[in-house]
Amino acid sequence: MTAALNVALLLVTISTGLCLVRLLRGPSLPDRVVALDQIGIHIVALASIYGIQVGQTVFVDVAIVVALLSFIGTIAFARFIEQGKDL
């Protein structure tokens, strides 16, 4: 089970790096918002996997807080884009 969790951590970390590239190089603002939301999802996954690996339930609380903040941030960016303002 430890090997599977290590592989999962590695794959999610690589995927987070690819999302970071999209965040920095994204051709448009909506692409960057989606990449930022995806990074938030990856952080939730990393916290959950690590919590399972070390056997600490406190990482579930961390994952919930990050998920809520990511959701609120995505809604804020969506409203910002909807109003037609450009960075």
Buried (B, 14 or more C-beta within 10 A) or exposed (E): EEEEBEEBBEEBEEBBEEBBEBBEEBEEBEEBBBBBBBBBBBBBBBBBBBBBBEEEEEBBEBBEEBBEEBEEBBEEBEEBBEEEEEE
